[in-house]
Amino acid sequence: MTDIDIGINTEDRQNVAEGLKHLLADSYTLYLQTHNFHWNVYGPQFRELHLMFEEHYTELAVAVDDIAERIRTLGVAAPGTYKEFSRLSSITEVEGVPSADEMVDLLKKGHEQVVKTSRKVLKLAQSADDESTAALVSDRMRLHEKTAWMYVTRAKKISPLTGIAAVIPIRWLLQSVSRIRYEQQHISYHRNLLFPP
């Protein structure tokens, strides 16, 4: 820790910086996961998710820089290796390539975790009267809450019969459409047998 006098005592600066290290690790892990999913998403939702993931990882790339620079402003070295991020992060990395629906769920959970980590850091910043860190973390929380909400909302469909929002897994929806088409063909076949054209 370097000597710096910004009106926050050394112990408080160290505590806030330690909290920010966890936020940086969570944010960087989420950035990598989002970028990975951007590259590897597949299926009928490809274009929509590919573009959405790109928007999110681009924003996260700026965020990790802001968080790391705030740690440095507090006079503490910012972590910058995969080994350190792995140790500090609360977000678990994924093995293999999940389905598009699983990607969305994992990213929603990742954004929720960043919000939880942010809340811890915000308390540290507020108790240290560190308004700059509090503002940064509060902005991060707001963005991650909104992004998590977007992922949840993305999975909801409006029922045309009732107008009630219902979560409908895409796989189930596609199977239902296939089943309806089969039944329509089956009815049409039997109608032609009974009443030839």
C-alpha positions in Angstrom: 0.0 0.0 0.0 1.4 3.4 -1.0 1.2 6.5 1.1 -1.6 8.8 0.0 -3.6 11.4 1.9 -7.1 11.8 0.5 -8.9 12.2 3.9 -9.5 8.4 4.4 -7.3 6.7 7.0 -5.0 3.9 6.0 -7.1 1.1 7.6 -10.3 2.2 5.9 -8.6 2.6 2.5 -7.2 -0.9 2.8 -10.6 -2.4 3.8 -12.4 -0.6 1.0 -9.7 -1.7 -1.5 -10.0 -5.3 -0.4 -13.8 -5.2 -1.0 -13.2 -3.6 -4.4 -10.8 -6.4 -5.3 -13.6 -8.9 -4.8 -15.9 -6.7 -7.0 -13.2 -6.5 -9.6 -12.7 -10.3 -9.6 -16.5 -10.8 -9.9 -16.8 -8.3 -12.7 -13.8 -9.7 -14.6 -15.1 -13.2 -14.3 -18.5 -12.1 -15.5 -16.8 -10.2 -18.4 -15.0 -13.4 -19.5 -18.1 -15.6 -19.1 -20.1 -13.1 -21.2 -17.4 -12.9 -23.8 -17.2 -16.7 -23.9 -21.0 -17.0 -24.4 -20.9 -14.3 -27.1 -18.5 -16.5 -29.1 -20.2 -19.8 -28.4 -23.9 -19.2 -28.3 -25.9 -21.3 -30.8 -29.5 -22.0 -31.7 -32.5 -20.0 -32.9 -31.7 -17.2 -30.5 -28.1 -16.8 -31.8 -28.3 -13.3 -33.3 -30.2 -11.7 -30.5 -28.0 -13.2 -27.7 -24.8 -12.8 -29.7 -25.5 -9.0 -29.9 -26.8 -8.7 -26.4 -23.7 -10.5 -24.9 -21.4 -8.2 -26.9 -23.2 -5.1 -25.5 -22.8 -6.5 -22.0 -19.1 -7.6 -22.2 -18.2 -4.2 -23.8 -19.7 -2.4 -20.8 -18.0 -4.8 -18.4 -14.6 -4.1 -20.0 -15.0 -0.4 -19.1 -16.2 -1.3 -15.6 -13.2 -3.4 -14.7 -10.9 -0.6 -15.6 -12.9 1.9 -13.5 -12.8 -0.5 -10.5 -9.1 -1.3 -10.8 -8.3 2.4 -11.1 -10.3 3.1 -7.9 -8.3 0.5 -6.1 -5.1 2.2 -7.3 -6.5 5.6 -6.2 -6.8 4.2 -2.7 -3.1 3.4 -2.8 -3.4 -0.4 -3.2 -2.2 -2.6 -6.0 -5.1 -4.0 -8.1 -5.2 -7.7 -8.8 -4.6 -8.6 -12.4 -4.1 -12.3 -12.9 -6.4 -15.2 -13.5 -5.1 -16.8 -10.4 -6.0 -13.9 -8.2 -9.4 -13.4 -9.8 -10.1 -17.1 -9.3 -9.3 -16.8 -5.7 -11.3 -13.6 -5.1 -14.3 -14.2 -7.3 -17.7 -15.5 -6.1 -18.7 -16.4 -9.6 -17.9 -20.0 -10.7 -16.5 -20.5 -14.1 -18.4 -22.8 -16.5 -17.2 -26.0 -18.1 -18.0 -26.7 -21.7 -20.6 -24.8 -23.8 -24.1 -24.6 -22.1 -27.3 -24.1 -24.1 -28.5 -20.6 -24.9 -31.1 -20.8 -22.1 -28.5 -22.0 -19.6 -26.2 -19.1 -20.7 -28.9 -16.6 -20.0 -29.6 -18.1 -16.6 -25.9 -18.2 -15.7 -25.4 -14.6 -16.7 -28.5 -13.5 -14.7 -27.0 -15.2 -11.6 -23.6 -13.6 -12.3 -25.1 -10.2 -12.4 -27.1 -10.9 -9.2 -23.8 -12.0 -7.6 -22.1 -8.7 -8.6 -25.0 -6.8 -7.0 -24.5 -8.8 -3.8 -20.7 -8.1 -3.8 -21.4 -4.4 -4.5 -23.7 -4.2 -1.5 -20.9 -5.4 0.8 -18.4 -2.9 -0.7 -20.9 -0.1 -0.5 -21.2 -0.6 3.2 -17.5 -0.5 3.6 -17.3 2.7 1.5 -20.0 4.4 3.5 -18.5 3.5 6.8 -15.2 5.0 5.6 -16.9 8.2 4.3 -15.5 7.2 0.9 -18.0 9.0 -1.4 -16.1 8.3 -4.6 -16.1 4.5 -4.1 -19.7 4.7 -2.9 -20.8 6.5 -6.1 -18.9 4.0 -8.3 -20.3 1.0 -6.6 -23.8 2.4 -6.5 -23.7 3.0 -10.2 -22.4 -0.6 -10.8 -25.2 -2.0 -8.6 -27.9 -0.1 -10.5 -26.5 -1.4 -13.9 -26.2 -5.0 -12.7 -29.7 -5.0 -11.2 -31.1 -3.7 -14.4 -29.1 -6.3 -16.5 -30.3 -9.2 -14.3 -33.9 -7.9 -14.6 -33.4 -7.8 -18.4 -32.3 -11.5 -18.4 -35.3 -12.5 -16.3 -37.7 -10.5 -18.5 -36.2 -11.9 -21.7 -37.4 -15.4 -20.7 -41.0 -14.2 -20.1 -43.7 -14.4 -22.8 -47.1 -12.9 -22.7 -49.9 -15.4 -23.1 -52.2 -14.1 -25.9 -55.3 -15.8 -24.3 -54.9 -14.3 -20.8 -52.4 -11.5 -21.1 -50.6 -12.9 -18.1 -46.8 -13.1 -18.2 -45.7 -16.7 -17.9 -42.2 -18.1 -18.1 -42.2 -20.5 -21.0 -39.0 -22.4 -21.7 -38.1 -22.2 -25.4 -37.6 -25.9 -25.8 -41.2 -26.6 -24.4 -42.6 -23.9 -26.8 -40.9 -25.4 -29.8 -42.1 -28.9 -28.9 -45.7 -27.6 -28.5 -45.6 -26.0 -31.9 -44.3 -29.2 -33.4 -47.0 -31.2 -31.6 -49.8 -28.8 -32.9 -48.4 -29.1 -36.5 -48.4 -32.9 -36.2 -52.0 -32.9 -34.9 -53.1 -30.6 -37.7 -51.6 -32.9 -40.3 -53.1 -35.9 -38.6 -56.6 -34.3 -38.7 -56.2 -33.2 -42.3 -55.1 -36.8 -43.3 -58.2 -38.3 -41.6 -60.5 -35.7 -43.1 -59.2 -36.6 -46.6 -59.8 -40.3 -45.9 -63.4 -39.6 -44.7 -64.2 -36.9 -47.2 -62.1 -37.3 -50.3 -61.5 -34.2 -52.3 
